[in-house]
C-alpha cells in the first residue's frame, strides 16, 4: 500500500523565531497591523510504501524524529492517508 504523509515542522513556542519576527514587522509595513505572532516553519510531503497504515505511521514518525525535525528546537505534526 502507498501512503501520503503531510508533515509540519515548527520551532518550539518557547524559542525565538527570527524569521517570524521579521515577517510580523513586515506585515505592519504593508498596512496589516492586525497580523501578529507569525511563526515560520516548513512543510514536507512524502510517500511511503508500507504493508498497512500502522507500519507507515511508524516509518513517518521515525523519519521525523531522526531526520526531519530537530526535537531540541522544533516540534512536528503529521497526517497520513492512503495515496
Order of alpha helices (4+ residues) and beta strands (2+ residues): beta-alpha-beta-alpha-beta
